Amino acid sequence: MKNMKFVDALRDGLREELIRDDKVFLFGECIGGEQGGSFVVTKGLDQEFGKQRVIETPLSEAAIAGTAVGAAAMGLRPVAEIMFGSLMTLVVDEVHNQAGTLYYLSGGKIKVPMVIRTCNWMRLVSGPHHCGNIDAMWMNSPGIKAVAPSCAADAKGLIKAAIRDDDPVIFLEYSPLYPIMGEVPDDPDYIVPIGKADIKREGSDVTVIAYATTVLDALDAAADLEKSGVSVEVLDLRTIIPYDKEAIKASVAKTGRVVIAYEGYKTGGVGAEISAFIAEECIEDLTAPIMRVACKDVPNPSNAILLEGINVGKKDILAAIRKVMG
């Protein structure tokens, strides 16, 4: 095991896959040189693997995604970077209409083993064009997988699993997690399976279903509530599509109460889909209504006071848990 930052664990996973498979290559805007991308995830990799495998691109998200689809269809394993999650709207045609459909349209003859990494730039003042979260879009795009790790170990294991997967994978990174430290297996064969949730904390009174940043908020809330005798189970989805239905059903059956916490828009968000699933499959296990904790349905403001008003955090999860506990 190695103790490292989330961002360094990501880089470690990318590096191991570049070594393991010469069909893997990275490309995106400003990912080389001393900086190594806006968030230094790819720092130093161009020097180690050369500019044929760590490639700088023009400022065109659509071109990046289209190149990834074509390269993957021809047998390579591209890992593209789209700098900010809000800019993923610029790649919807290439991902939704092309990458997600080729396997189906070809009768299984054309695989599209591509990864698109992007950063959801959250919890800071940067305006609506760079901040925001449209993760739910990928839940409604057949043929696409989407993952969102909350810790360094999962970041490494999921990026390696995503690169090895034969389907297109959207890899969602949340900016507040980059500096978070954690223990990471020092093993080139370490993989976190796509589609498998993880219980980050066992509990018996209420389940908090979360992913990425809200997992840490939920763990903080659970620690606080333990002092007053409330036992909170924290279920980290890790994969938002295909999400782990069996893990959700098992946890709901155990606790009977559910809070879903996610840093996306409340209306039509990831939590709405999870809530609908629980209502359809687990209604007899529930002893209280499902609560969603999510961002308000407004663009990200360019003002710190307004931002505080829309952010999701521990206090919101605490309030939701207290409500379902009656």
C-alpha positions, 0 to 999 in steps of 0.5 A: 500500500502507498499513501497518496493523493487522489490526483496522484493515484489517478496518474499512477493508474494511467501510468500502469495502463500505458506500460501494460498496453501499448494500445493505450494513449492519452490526449487532450488540451494542455495535458503535457509539459510541466503542468500536466493538464489543468489539474496536473493529473497527467504531469510528467507522462509525456516525458516518460512515454513520449508525445506519440502517446500523450498528445496535445490537442487543439481547443475543440472538445467535439474533435477530441471526442470524435477522435476517441470514438474513431480510434477506439473503433479501430482497436486502440484504447484512447483516454481523452480529457475534457477539461471541465464537466460542464463542457461535456455538453460539447461532446454529446453527439460523439458520445451519445449518438456514436460511441454508445450506439456502434456496438449495437448498430454493428451487431456486436462487431465494433467495440468502442473501448474509450474513456473520457475523463472530465473534472466536475469543478465544484464548490468554488466561484468560477461561474456557470460555464466551468462549474456544474454537474451533468452526470445524470446525462450519462444515465440516460445514454444507452451504451455508456458507462459512468463512474465517479470515485470518492477516494484515492484507491477507488480512483486508481482501481476504476481508471484501470478498469475503465481503460480495460473495459470494451465499452465507452466509459465516462470517468467523472473526477470532482475537483475537491477530491484531488488533494485528499490522501488515502491508502492505495494498493501498489499493484499493477493488477489492482482493479475496482470493478465497474458496477459495484458499490462499496459500503464505506460505513456500516449502519442499521438506522438509515442508508445514505447513498452517495458518490464522489464528494458527497461520500465524504460529507456523508461519512462526516455526518455519520460520525456526528450522528453516532454520538447521538445514537443514530447508526448511518450506513454510507453506500458509495455507488462508485459507478452511477451507470450501471449502478449496483441495484443489489447493493442498494436493495440489501442496504435498504432492506437493512435500514428501511430509511434512505437519503440520496446525496449527490452534487448534481441538480435535484430535478431529473438527477442521479438521485431521481433515478435511484429514488424511482428504482427504490420505489419500484423494487424496495417499497415494502422495506421503507419505513419513511419517505426517500429524501434527496439532497442535491444542488438547486436547479440554478446555474452556478453563480459567480458569487461566493455568498450565492454559491454557499446557498446552492452548495450541498454539504454535511449540514444538508445531509444531517438535516435529511437524516434527521427528517427521515428519522422523525 
